[in-house]
């Protein structure tokens, strides 16, 4: 019989390294494959506890990582997307979902001469899985298929690590010293502490369960020894939640607190029961040798029982978290529309979620920009000092939005994201700049309105009517461009350019009319300069609307924007019809019968 040596320890550590690396590759691939659907699902969370549990279970099974699930929750609560109360059910579901890994690993223990049963053993099929994964990565062009290949390779590496760990400890089955060492684990409290400590160090309950299953091959572990260790490793996995809660809001810290409370309270309830059954009633069950399957069952049963016991007390868990993590000094409540939400570095650990959270922030920026430019356009007709101040204040906020969103997008771009998410990042980078420039032009319009107010001068009634017509066209184009972005609707985006052409021609017409008024002494030179500035800013706003729509078209239809614009203006009958329709409407309002053909 082979003796246990230093080389077995090397193999054990190497197996653990393979296991952790394989788990990471598989989890990352699953996260990318599911994309932003995770965040969308979590944001639609209801107060229904059962749905919350099922969602937490489903997401954790999908990404094969309760740690990633907890980090996601901390980030979503910290950014204000989810409330603290909504996370409790998700935590319970996540705890149950993470036990699936133990069931998958239990397949390592499958032993049979029947070839159909032996094929279930990972050592039998994982090489084929790895081969398929490598072929998919090398041959497939679509990112989604490459992600599936990474998942398969991650699974194969994980199972290779599990096999190495099992083989490395097999010599311990005949070691008397090891058996005497295991007797120390007859003390349940020591088992809990060891399980918690080891899992806290490696930050993976799946790896801890895997190592425990590997050691079960020695035949020296009993149910009485393993169950307290399983309780401990469930507590130890909360270390990730603790780390992720550093430097976040009070409610985000409470998410980690709830996660830990569930595990600790569950252990405090169940451990004494286990000890009474084991030492007072001396049940023979606790002296039986435990194997791969037994560990998987014990892991699942612990989390299911804890959920059944504590779920009715969800509100009390929230109250306990608020007691442990007390509120600090009350902060001044901010307008939610003017406070950017969701851009938390914690979410960068799940890039797909970070992308969709950033998309939410850009939509928030777009809506604030739309509101700001609308206020500025009204000032051209009717001056209001408070509105001027509001526009200037909003422009400062929008500048801050641009800085934060761009910084966050740069961080995301350094992560591994899918092709679809990469296109989303590209669109956001282009569009937030256009939103910010539109807000700059809003301030320019405010300055023109303030200049006229301070000097006590006004546009003529004819000029005001002209401004109303062109600003209505601008508002319509802003709504089309912004709706196309917010709704990600290319059909709306295609309607922006025809109206932009109309705006340009309206501006030319109004400039010509202004020159005629100057020649007839119907307007002053001073008002003329202001009018020219206003028209220039309105044109620029419309140009940025065109840029936003064009960015969506170029990115999603994978076309060259300049070539597209040239083609539609020259050859697209729908473009010409839409241009004619807009032109007839707005030039008719100007009282003009001369409409420039397109």
C-alpha positions in Angstrom: 0.0 0.0 0.0 1.3 3.4 -1.0 2.4 5.6 2.0 1.2 9.1 2.5 4.1 11.5 1.8 4.9 15.1 1.1 4.1 14.4 -2.6 0.6 13.5 -1.7 0.3 16.9 0.0 1.6 18.6 -3.2 -1.0 16.6 -5.2 -3.8 17.6 -2.8 -2.8 21.3 -3.1 -2.5 21.0 -6.9 -5.9 19.4 -7.0 -7.4 22.2 -4.9 -5.8 24.7 -7.3 -7.4 22.9 -10.3 -10.7 22.8 -8.5 -10.8 26.5 -7.6 -9.6 27.5 -11.1 -12.1 25.2 -12.8 -14.9 26.6 -10.6 -13.9 30.2 -11.4 -13.8 29.5 -15.2 -17.2 27.7 -15.1 -18.8 30.4 -13.0 -17.5 33.2 -15.2 -18.7 31.5 -18.3 -22.1 30.9 -16.8 -22.4 34.6 -15.7 -21.5 35.7 -19.2 -23.9 33.3 -20.8 -26.8 34.5 -18.6 -25.8 38.1 -19.3 -27.8 40.9 -17.8 -30.8 38.6 -17.3 -29.6 38.1 -13.7 -29.8 41.7 -12.8 -33.1 42.2 -14.7 -34.6 39.2 -12.7 -33.3 40.6 -9.4 -34.6 44.1 -10.1 -38.1 42.6 -10.7 -38.0 41.0 -7.3 -41.3 41.0 -5.4 -42.0 40.7 -1.8 -43.3 37.1 -2.3 -40.9 35.0 -0.3 -41.3 31.8 -2.3 -40.6 33.6 -5.6 -37.5 35.2 -3.9 -36.2 31.8 -2.8 -36.8 30.3 -6.2 -35.1 33.2 -7.9 -32.1 33.0 -5.5 -31.9 29.3 -6.1 -32.2 29.6 -9.9 -29.5 32.4 -10.2 -27.1 30.5 -7.9 -27.6 27.3 -9.9 -27.1 29.3 -13.1 -23.8 30.8 -12.1 -22.7 28.0 -9.7 -21.5 30.5 -7.0 -23.3 31.6 -3.9 -20.4 34.0 -3.2 -21.0 35.7 -6.5 -24.8 35.8 -5.7 -24.1 37.5 -2.3 -21.6 40.0 -3.8 -24.3 40.8 -6.4 -26.9 41.4 -3.7 -24.6 43.7 -1.7 -23.9 45.7 -4.8 -27.5 46.0 -5.8 -28.6 47.1 -2.3 -25.7 49.5 -2.1 -26.7 51.1 -5.4 -30.4 51.4 -4.3 -31.7 49.0 -6.9 -32.9 46.5 -4.4 -34.2 47.0 -0.8 -32.8 45.1 2.2 -36.1 43.2 2.7 -36.0 41.8 -0.9 -32.7 40.1 -0.3 -33.7 37.8 2.6 -35.6 35.3 0.4 -32.8 35.4 -2.2 -30.2 34.6 0.4 -32.2 31.5 1.5 -32.6 30.4 -2.2 -28.9 31.0 -2.8 -27.9 28.8 0.2 -30.0 25.9 -1.3 -28.8 26.5 -4.8 -25.1 26.2 -3.9 -25.6 22.6 -2.7 -26.0 21.5 -6.3 -22.2 21.5 -6.6 -21.9 18.8 -3.9 -24.4 16.6 -5.8 -22.4 17.0 -9.0 -19.2 16.1 -7.2 -20.8 13.1 -5.6 -20.7 11.5 -9.1 -17.0 11.0 -8.5 -18.0 8.2 -6.1 -19.9 6.3 -8.7 -18.6 2.7 -8.8 -19.9 -0.1 -11.0 -18.9 -2.5 -13.7 -21.9 -1.6 -15.7 -20.6 0.7 -18.6 -23.9 2.7 -18.6 -23.5 3.6 -14.9 -19.7 4.1 -15.2 -20.3 6.8 -17.8 -21.8 8.9 -15.0 -18.4 9.0 -13.3 -16.7 12.3 -14.1 -13.4 10.7 -14.8 -15.1 8.8 -17.6 -16.7 11.8 -19.4 -14.8 14.9 -18.3 -12.0 14.3 -20.9 -14.7 14.3 -23.6 -16.3 17.4 -22.1 -12.9 19.1 -22.1 -12.3 18.1 -25.8 -15.7 19.5 -26.8 -15.0 22.7 -24.9 -11.6 23.2 -26.6 -13.1 22.5 -30.1 -15.9 25.1 -29.4 -13.4 27.7 -28.4 -11.1 27.1 -31.4 -13.7 26.7 -34.1 -16.8 28.7 -33.1 -17.0 32.3 -34.0 -19.9 33.4 -31.8 -19.0 34.6 -28.3 -21.9 32.7 -26.8 -20.6 29.3 -28.1 -17.1 30.2 -26.9 -18.6 30.9 -23.5 -20.2 27.4 -23.5 -16.8 26.0 -24.4 -15.2 27.8 -21.4 -18.0 26.4 -19.1 -17.2 22.8 -20.4 -13.5 23.3 -19.9 -14.0 24.8 -16.4 -16.2 21.7 -15.5 -13.5 19.3 -16.7 -10.7 21.1 -14.8 -12.9 21.2 -11.7 -13.5 17.4 -11.9 -9.8 16.8 -12.6 -9.0 18.7 -9.4 -11.6 16.7 -7.5 -10.0 13.4 -8.8 -6.5 14.6 -7.8 -7.6 15.5 -4.3 -9.3 12.1 -3.9 -6.3 10.2 -5.1 -3.9 12.2 -3.0 -5.7 11.3 0.3 -6.4 7.7 -0.5 -3.3 6.4 1.2 -4.6 7.9 4.5 -7.2 5.1 4.6 -4.5 2.8 6.1 -2.8 5.4 8.3 -3.4 4.9 12.0 -2.0 8.4 12.7 -4.7 9.9 10.5 -7.4 7.8 12.1 -6.3 9.0 15.5 -6.2 12.6 14.2 -9.8 12.2 13.0 -11.0 11.3 16.5 -10.5 14.9 17.4 -13.4 15.7 15.1 -15.7 13.7 17.4 -15.9 17.1 19.2 -18.6 18.9 17.2 -17.5 22.4 18.2 -14.1 21.7 16.8 -15.7 20.4 13.6 -17.7 23.7 13.2 -14.6 25.8 13.9 -12.4 23.9 11.4 -15.1 24.0 8.7 -15.7 27.7 9.2 -12.0 28.6 9.3 -10.9 26.6 6.3 -13.8 27.8 4.1 -13.1 31.4 5.3 -9.6 31.1 4.0 -10.3 29.7 0.6 -13.6 31.5 0.3 -15.4 28.7 -1.4 -17.9 26.4 0.2 -17.9 24.2 -2.9 -14.2 23.6 -2.6 -14.5 22.8 1.1 -17.3 20.3 0.4 -15.1 18.9 -2.4 -12.2 18.4 0.0 -14.5 16.9 2.6 -15.8 14.5 0.0 -12.3 13.6 -1.0 -11.3 12.8 2.6 -14.4 10.6 2.9 -12.7 8.1 0.6 -10.4 7.2 3.5 -13.4 5.6 5.2 -12.5 7.4 8.5 -15.2 10.1 8.4 -18.5 9.4 10.1 -21.8 11.4 9.9 -21.2 12.6 13.4 -17.9 14.1 12.4 -19.0 15.5 9.0 -22.2 17.2 9.9 -20.7 19.8 12.2 -17.9 20.4 9.7 -20.6 21.0 7.0 -22.3 23.5 9.4 -19.0 25.2 9.8 -18.2 25.5 6.1 -21.6 27.1 5.6 -20.6 29.8 8.1 -17.2 30.2 6.6 -18.5 30.9 3.1 -19.9 34.2 4.5 -16.4 35.7 4.6 -16.9 36.7 1.0 -20.0 38.6 2.0 -18.1 40.4 4.8 -15.3 41.4 2.4 -17.7 42.7 -0.2 -19.5 44.8 2.4 -16.4 46.9 3.2 -16.9 50.6 2.3 -20.5 50.2 1.3 -23.8 51.7 2.6 -25.4 50.6 5.9 -28.1 48.5 4.1 -25.5 46.8 2.0 -23.6 45.8 5.1 -26.9 44.5 6.5 -27.1 42.1 3.5 -23.9 40.5 4.6 -25.2 40.5 8.2 -28.4 38.7 7.2 -26.4 36.1 5.3 -24.2 35.4 8.3 -27.1 35.4 10.7 -28.9 32.7 8.7 -25.9 30.4 8.9 -25.0 31.1 12.5 -28.6 31.0 13.9 -29.2 27.8 11.9 -26.1 26.2 13.4 -26.9 27.3 16.9 -30.3 25.7 16.6 -29.3 22.5 14.8 -25.9 21.7 16.4 -27.4 21.1 19.9 -30.1 18.9 18.4 -27.4 16.9 16.6 -25.3 16.6 19.8 -28.3 15.4 21.8 -29.2 12.8 19.2 -25.5 11.7 19.0 -24.4 11.7 22.6 -27.6 11.4 24.7 -29.6 9.0 22.4 -26.4 7.5 20.9 -28.1 7.0 17.5 -26.1 4.4 15.4 -26.6 6.7 12.3 -23.9 9.1 13.6 -21.3 6.3 13.7 -21.8 5.3 10.1 -19.1 6.1 7.6 -20.1 8.9 5.3 -19.3 9.1 1.6 -19.7 11.5 -1.4 -23.4 11.1 -1.5 -23.9 11.4 2.2 -22.0 14.7 2.3 -24.1 16.1 -0.5 -27.3 15.0 1.3 -26.2 16.5 4.6 -25.2 19.7 2.9 -28.6 20.1 1.2 -30.6 19.0 4.3 -28.9 21.5 6.5 -29.8 24.4 4.2 -33.3 23.2 3.6 -34.0 22.8 7.3 -32.5 26.2 8.1 -34.7 27.8 5.4 -37.8 26.1 6.8 -37.0 27.2 10.3 -36.0 30.8 9.6 -38.0 31.8 6.6 -41.1 32.7 8.7 -38.8 35.1 10.7 -37.5 37.0 7.7 -38.7 40.4 9.1 -37.0 39.6 12.4 -33.7 38.8 10.5 -34.0 42.3 8.9 -34.6 43.9 12.4 -31.6 42.0 13.8 -29.4 43.3 11.0 -30.5 46.8 11.7 -29.7 46.4 15.4 -26.2 45.0 14.6 -25.5 47.6 11.9 -26.9 50.7 13.4 -27.8 53.8 11.4 -25.3 56.7 11.5 -26.2 60.3 11.4 -29.1 61.0 9.2 -28.0 62.2 5.8 -29.8 64.8 3.8 -32.2 63.1 1.4 -31.2 63.6 -2.2 -33.5 63.8 -5.2 -33.4 60.3 -6.6 -33.5 61.6 -10.2 -30.4 63.6 -9.6 -28.4 61.0 -7.7 -26.7 58.4 -9.9 -27.4 54.8 -8.8 -26.0 51.4 -9.4 -22.4 52.1 -10.3 -20.8 50.0 -7.6 -17.4 48.4 -8.1 -18.7 45.3 -6.3 -20.8 44.5 -9.4 -17.7 44.5 -11.6 -17.1 41.0 -10.3 -20.2 40.0 -12.4 -19.5 42.1 -15.6 -22.8 41.2 -17.2 -24.7 42.7 -14.2 -22.4 45.7 -14.2 -23.1 46.4 -17.8 -26.9 46.4 -17.4 -26.7 48.4 -14.1 -24.6 51.0 -16.0 -27.3 51.0 -18.8 -29.8 51.9 -16.1 -27.6 54.8 -15.0 -27.3 56.1 -18.6 -31.1 55.9 -19.0 -31.3 58.0 -15.8 -28.8 60.5 -17.3 -30.8 60.6 -20.6 -34.1 61.4 -18.8 -32.5 64.2 -16.8 -30.9 65.6 -20.0 -34.3 65.5 -21.7 -35.9 67.3 -18.8 -33.1 69.9 -18.7 -33.2 70.8 -22.4 -37.0 71.0 -22.3 -36.7 73.6 -19.6 -34.1 75.5 -21.5 -36.2 75.6 -24.7 -39.2 77.1 -22.8 -36.9 79.9 -21.6 -36.5 81.2 -25.1 -40.2 82.1 -25.1 -40.9 82.9 -21.4 -38.1 83.8 -19.0 -38.0 82.4 -15.5 -35.1 82.9 -13.1 -35.8 79.7 -11.1 -35.9 77.6 -14.3 -32.5 79.1 -15.3 -31.0 78.1 -12.0 -32.5 74.6 -12.3 -31.0 74.1 -15.8 -27.5 75.2 -14.6 -27.8 72.9 -11.6 -28.9 70.0 -13.7 -26.0 70.6 -16.2 -23.5 70.2 -13.3 -25.2 67.0 -12.2 -25.1 65.7 -15.8 -21.4 66.5 -16.0 -20.9 64.4 -12.9 -23.0 61.6 -14.4 -20.8 61.6 -17.5 -17.6 61.4 -15.4 -18.9 58.5 -13.2 -20.4 56.5 -16.1 -17.4 56.8 -18.3 -15.0 55.8 -15.5 -17.3 52.8 -14.7 -17.5 51.9 -18.4 -13.7 51.9 -18.7 -13.5 49.5 -15.7 -16.1 47.3 -17.3 -14.2 47.3 -20.7 -11.2 45.8 -18.8 -13.3 42.8 -17.8 -14.3 39.8 -19.8 -17.7 40.7 -21.4 -19.8 39.1 -24.1 -20.0 40.5 -27.6 -23.5 41.8 -27.0 -22.4 43.5 -23.7 -19.3 44.9 -25.5 -21.6 46.6 -28.0 -23.7 48.0 -25.2 -20.6 49.4 -23.6 -19.6 51.0 -26.9 -23.1 52.6 -27.3 -23.0 53.9 -23.8 -19.6 55.5 -24.2 -20.7 57.4 -27.3 -24.2 58.4 -26.1 -23.3 59.7 -22.7 -21.0 62.2 -24.3 -23.8 63.4 -26.6 -26.2 63.7 -23.6 -23.6 65.9 -21.8 -23.1 68.1 -24.9 -26.8 68.6 -25.2 -26.9 69.8 -21.6 -24.1 72.2 -22.4 -26.1 73.7 -25.2 -29.1 74.0 -22.7 -26.9 76.2 -20.6 -25.9 78.3 -23.7 -29.6 78.8 -24.3 -30.1 79.9 -20.7 -27.3 82.4 -21.1 -29.0 83.9 -24.2 -32.3 84.1 -22.3 -30.5 85.8 -19.3 -28.7 88.3 -21.5 -32.0 89.4 -23.0 -33.6 89.6 -19.6 -30.8 91.6 -18.1 -30.7 94.1 -21.0 -34.5 94.4 -21.1 -34.8 93.4 -24.7 -37.2 90.9 -26.4 -37.6 89.1 -29.7 -40.4 90.4 -31.9 -43.6 88.4 -32.0 -42.7 87.1 -35.5 -39.4 85.9 -34.2 -40.9 84.2 -31.2 -43.3 82.3 -33.4 -40.4 81.1 -35.5 -38.5 80.0 -32.4 -41.6 78.1 -31.2 -41.8 76.2 -34.6 -38.1 75.2 -34.6 -38.0 74.3 -30.9 -41.1 72.1 -31.4 -39.1 70.3 -34.1 -36.1 70.0 -31.8 -38.3 68.6 -29.0 -39.8 66.0 -31.3 -36.3 65.0 -32.5 -35.0 64.9 -28.9 -37.9 62.6 -27.9 -37.3 60.3 -30.9 -33.5 60.1 -30.3 -33.8 59.6 -26.5 -36.7 57.1 -26.9 -34.7 55.1 -29.4 -31.9 54.9 -26.8 -34.0 54.2 -23.7 -36.1 51.6 -25.5 -33.2 50.4 -27.7 -35.6 50.7 -30.7 -33.9 51.0 -34.1 -37.2 51.7 -35.8 -37.4 55.0 -33.9 -33.7 55.7 -34.4 -34.2 55.6 -38.2 -36.8 58.5 -37.9 -34.3 60.9 -36.4 -32.2 61.7 -39.4 -35.1 62.9 -41.7 -36.2 65.3 -38.9 -32.7 66.4 -38.4 -32.5 67.4 -42.0 -35.7 69.4 -41.6 -34.2 71.2 -38.6 -31.2 72.2 -40.6 -33.4 73.6 -43.3 -35.6 75.4 -40.8 -32.5 77.0 -39.3 -31.4 78.2 -42.8 -34.8 79.6 -43.5 -34.9 81.4 -40.2 -31.5 82.9 -40.7 -32.6 84.2 -44.1 -35.7 85.7 -42.6 -33.6 87.3 -39.9 -31.3 88.9 -42.5 -34.4 90.4 -44.3 -35.6 91.9 -41.0 -32.2 93.4 -40.4 -32.2 94.9 -43.9 -35.7 96.4 -43.2 -34.6 97.7 -39.8 -37.2 95.4 -38.1 -34.6 93.9 -35.8 -31.5 95.2 -33.9 -28.0 94.0 -34.5 -27.8 93.1 -30.7 -30.9 90.9 -30.9 -29.5 89.5 -34.2 -26.4 88.2 -32.5 -28.5 86.5 -29.8 -30.8 85.0 -32.4 -27.9 83.6 -34.4 -26.5 82.0 -31.2 -29.8 80.5 -30.4 -30.2 79.0 -33.9 -26.6 77.6 -33.7 -27.2 75.9 -30.4 -30.5 74.4 -31.6 -28.7 73.0 -34.7 -26.0 71.5 -32.5 -28.7 69.9 -30.3 -30.3 68.3 -33.3 -26.9 67.1 -34.5 -26.3 65.4 -31.2 -29.7 63.7 -31.5 -28.5 62.5 -34.9 -25.3 61.2 -33.3 -27.3 59.2 -30.7 -29.6 57.6 -33.2 -26.6 57.0 -35.6 -24.6 55.3 -32.9 -27.4 52.8 -32.3 -27.8 52.1 -36.0 -24.1 51.8 -36.6 -23.5 49.5 -33.6 -26.5 47.2 -33.8 -26.7 47.0 -37.6 -22.9 46.8 -37.9 -22.8 49.4 -40.7 -20.6 52.4 -41.4 -22.6 55.5 -40.4 -21.4 57.8 -43.1 -22.0 55.2 -45.8 -25.5 54.6 -44.3 -26.4 58.3 -44.2 -25.2 58.8 -47.8 -27.2 55.8 -48.9 -30.5 56.6 -47.3 -30.4 60.3 -48.4 -29.7 59.3 -52.0 -31.6 56.0 -52.4 -34.1 55.4 -49.5 -37.7 56.3 -50.5 -38.9 55.9 -46.9 -36.3 58.5 -45.8 -37.5 61.0 -48.5 -41.2 60.4 -47.6 -40.5 61.0 -43.9 -38.5 64.1 -44.7 -41.3 65.5 -46.8 -43.9 64.7 -44.1 -41.9 66.6 -41.4 -41.0 69.4 -43.8 -44.6 70.1 -44.8 -45.7 70.2 -41.2 -43.1 72.6 -39.9 -42.7 74.8 -42.9 -46.5 75.1 -43.1 -46.4 76.4 -39.5 -43.9 79.0 -40.7 -46.3 80.1 -43.4 -43.8 79.0 -46.1 -44.8 77.3 -49.3 -41.2 76.8 -50.4 -39.9 73.5 -49.1 -36.4 72.4 -50.0 -36.5 69.1 -51.8 -34.7 66.1 -50.3 
